[in-house]
Amino acid sequence: MVSIIVPIYNIEGYIRECIDSILAQTYPDFELILVDDGSPDNCGRICDEYAEKDVRIKVIHKENGGLTSARNAGLSVAKGDWIMHVDGDDWIEPDMIESLIEAAKATEADLVFGDYMKYGLSAGNHKLPTWSTDKKDSMSRYIAYSMTTIWGSIAKRSLYTEHCLKSPDGVSYCEDFHLIVRLCHFANKIVNVHRPFYHYRYRPTSIMSNMNRKTEADEQWVYQDTIHFFKEQGVYEDYRKVMSWRVLKSAQELLLAPSEHQRFMELFNDGKEFIFSCPFVNKKIKILAWLITHNLRPAVVMFDRMRSMIGR
């Protein structure tokens, strides 16, 4: 059985399409766990309405605690052999579960990725990096990929239970990276089915669209905690390059304010030799990072003052 966890908050205009796409699956052996995270609109009522019609649906009503809190609430009651996450404003193809389960059984994989179709900014079909038998290379390419999400895949529940994995509490940005990288690390075999089964809706009002101090701090914490995790697992050197790219991406705003340079150095304290190969930041950021990490901060400060004087 597959446990499908759907966190729900203030999306009554989208939730029916999401639920209907799950109930239309060609693979019938699933439980659908709808987590109403204290939604102020009619989402809770809509969830109860569906639960009355289909015994496979469980509804959890809880106080608002954020996305990770809702996912963890669903995970705590999941009974399936497989876990699948779907966000409440997205939808999936009718044969998604069947296709991913078939791939898992045929290859004896612990985790199976599908591709996704994105709507809104950067719309189109997005193909994930292909996993091979070379775990180090595959993980490195995946970490270097821009969208590392918990949705769009299925993973054995035993990966969660045996390694005490869950979404990080209180984190509202980059929380998917924190969890999916750990699932990938512990999975013995990972495969892809390169079809866009998942339909991801990019909304201007979503957390992904609204970066602020909190989301920046969350991203920085996630990468630091993941580095700590890799060090504990004895594999940090395998991923030092790609993780330095991620850290530089998360800390780039600190480079633009001289008062934040010390904080930047605290975060980006390893991997300066990888600055110019980072795919996540522009050339200006790379130059500033290189100057600061090579004890040339006065040149950066002077550049900042000149820029302020000429109004650029």
N, C-alpha and C positions, 0 to 999 in steps of 0.2 A: 504493500500500500504506500501511496505517496501522500505526505502531509503538505498541503499548500497553505502558506501563511500570508495573509493579506492585511497589512496595517492600514487603518482608515482614519482620516481626519479631514473634515471640511471639504469633501469632494463629491457631494451628492449629485453633481452634474455628470460625473464620470463612473461612479461605482457600479451602476447597473451593467454598463458595457463590459467592465472588468469581470464581474461575477458571471454574466451570461457566457463570456468566452471560456471560462473555466468549466462551467456546467456542460458546455458543448464538446468537451474533450472526448475523443474516440477511445481513450483509455479510462475505463469507469472506476477502477479501484483506487479511489482517493478520498481523503477527508479535506474539506475546505474550512480553514480556521479564519474567521473574520474577526479582526480585533478593532473594535470601536474605541479609539483612544480619546474618549471624552469629547467627541465631535459635537459642536454646537448646532449643526444643521440637522437634516433628517437622515443622516447616514445610519444611525443606530436603528431607527425604525425600518429602514430599507433592509438592513441586515436581518432583522428579526422576521421580516416578511418572507425573505428567501428561505430562512431556516425552517419556517413552518411548512414549506413545500418540498424540502429535500433533506432526508435524514443524514446525508453526508456532511451537512453544514453545521459547524459549531460557531457560536457567537460569544465573544468575550466583550463585556462592557466594562471599561475601567476609567479611572481618572486620567486626565491628560498627562502624559509623561514623556512625550516625544516619540520619534520614529523607532529608535533603538529599544525603548521600553516596550512599545507595542510588539515589535518582532520577538523580543525575549518572552513576552507573555504568551505569544502563540507557540513558541518553541517549547515552553514549559509543559504544554498539554498535548503536544504532538505525539502520535502513536505509530506513525508510518515508518517503514524501513528507509524511506527516502524523504528528504526535505527539499522543498521548492519555495522560493519567495517571489511574490508578485506584488508590485505596488498598486494601490487602489485606483490610481488614475491611468493605469496602463491596461493592455489586454494582450491575449496570446492566441496563436493559431490553434485550430481544433486538434491537430495531431502532434502538438508539441510534446506532451508528456509521453505519449506512445513512442514517438521517435527517439527521445532521449533515453527512455527505459530500454528500448530495443538495443540501442548502441551500448548501453552499460552492460547488458547481459551478454552481448556478442563479444565484448572486449574485456569483460571482467573489470570494468573501471569503477572507481569509487566516486568520481565526479565527472559530469558531462556538461560541456558548454554548448549552447546554441548561439547563433548570431542574432542581431536585432535590427529592427527598422526604427529610425528616429524621426520624429515629427517636430517641426519648429526649427530652431537654430541648428545648422549643419545637418539638415534633413537628408535622409537617404538610408541605404542599406549599409550597415557597418559589420565588417568581418573581423572577428577576434583572431589574435595570433594562434597558430596551430600548435598544439602540444605534441611533443614527440617523446621518445624514450629517454632523451637527454633532459633530465629534470632541471639541472642547473641552467641550461640554455633556455628552456621553455619558460621557466619562472622568470628569468631575467627579461625576456621579451615581453612577458605579460606585465611585469611591474613597469616597464617602459611604455606600455600602452596607455592611452589617455583615459579610457573608461574601464575601470576595474570595479565591477558591480556584483552584488550578491544575487540580483535577479538575472534571469536568463539562463539558469543552469539548474541541475539537480545534484545533490550530494547525499551520500549515505548518512543516515542519522547517527550511526556509530562514530563518525568523525567528530560530531558534536559531543556525544556522551562520553566517549573514551578520553577525550582531550579537554573536556570542560569548556567548550567553545560557545561563545554567544556574542552578540553585538555589544560594543563598549557603552556602558551607561553614561548618559549625559552628553554624548557627542552627537552633534547635529550635522557635521560635514565630514566627508571622507570616512565615515563609519563602515561603508562597504569594503573599502580597501583593508581595513583592520581585520575584518572577519574572513574575507575571501582568500587573502594571502595565507592565513593560517590553515584554512581548509585545504588549499593547494599544497602546502608544505607537508601536511600529514597524509594526504591521499597517496596511495601506492601507485595508482594509475589514473591518468586524466586523458580524456579524449574530447574531440569536437564533432559536432554535426553542423556543417556549414550551410545552414539555412536560417533566414531571419524569422524565427518563430515568435520572438518577443517584440511587441510594439511599444516603444518608449515615447511617452509624450513629454516634451520639454515645455514647461510652462513658465512664463515670466514671473509668476508669483511664488514659484517653488524655492526651496532652500538652495538648490543648485544654481539658481539664477540671481541670488542675492548674497554676494560676499560681504562680510563685515568683520569687525574685530573678533567676534566670537567664532565665526567659521574659519578665519585665518588661524586662530589659536588652536582650534580643533584639529585642523589639518597638520599643523606643526607637531602637536602632541601625538597624533596617530603615527606619523613617520618616526618620531623618536621612540615611541613604544614598540614599534615594529623592529627597529634596529636592535633594541634591547632583547626582543624575542629571538631574532636571528642569532644574536650573540649567545644567548642561553642554549640555543639549539646547535651551536657550533658551526653555523653556516654563513656567518656574516661576511666573510671574505668573498664568498661566492656572489654576493649581491651588493657589495660595497659601492660599486660604480653606479648602478641603477638607483640605489637608495640615496646616494648623494645628489642625484638629479632631482629626486622627489623632494628632498630637503631644500635644495636651492629654489625650486618652484614655490614651496610654501613660505619661504623667508624672503622672497625677492622684494617685497614692499619695504622691508626694513633697510634695504640698501639706499633708498631714496631719502632717508632722514638721518643725518649724522648722529643725532641723539640715540638712534636705534642700532648703530653699528656694533656696539658691544653685544647686544642681544643676538644680532646676526651671527657673530663669531661663536657665541655659545651654542647656537643651533648647528651651524655649518662648520663643524670643527674637524671634519675629515673629508677627503675626496677632492681637494682643490685641483688636483691634476685632471679631474674630469669636467671642469667647469665649461670649457669651450665645446665639449661634445654633448652638452645637455640639450635635449630636444624641446624642453618645456618653456624656455625663456628666450628673450630676444638678445641681440648682440650688445645693446647698451647695458643690460643687466649682467651679462657675462663679463664685460670689461670692468664694471664696478666691483663685482665679486672677486675678480682676479686681483685688482688693486688692493682691496681690503685684506684679502687672505695672504698677500705678499708684503704686508707691512708698509703699504703705500697709502694709508688712510688720509694723510694730509693732502695728497693730490685730489682725492675724492671730495674732501671738504672744500678745497679751493674751487673745484669744478662746480660744486653745488652753489657756492656764493656767487660765482660768475653767472651762473644760470639765473639766479634770483635777481641779479642786477639788470640783466637784459630782458627779464620777464619771460623766460622760457623754462 
